[in-house]
Amino acid sequence: MSNVKTEIAALVAKKVKITDAQALQAVEVVLDFVEKKLPPNIGSKLDAILAGNIDLSDGIGLDDAAGLLGGLMGGNNK
């Protein structure tokens, strides 16, 4: 079963020419780091999003996701 984490790992493996296992390990390290930096209520949702259990395609939650990404990238959260 595919989920967002494995899809990201596949892209990383292809882009930097490493094995799928190495890419998955790298993605897990990065996501673990990001999750620890997020507020607990957001971090807990990250796992569900990455597992594909939350569908953001209908627009629900996209504002929150965009604000979160802006904050992570140093943007203005006003």
Secondary structure, 3 states (H helix, E strand, C coil): CCCHHHHHHHHHHHHHCCCHHHHHHHHHHHHHHHHHHCCHHHHHHHHHHHCCCCCCCCCCCHHHHHHHHHHHCCCCCC
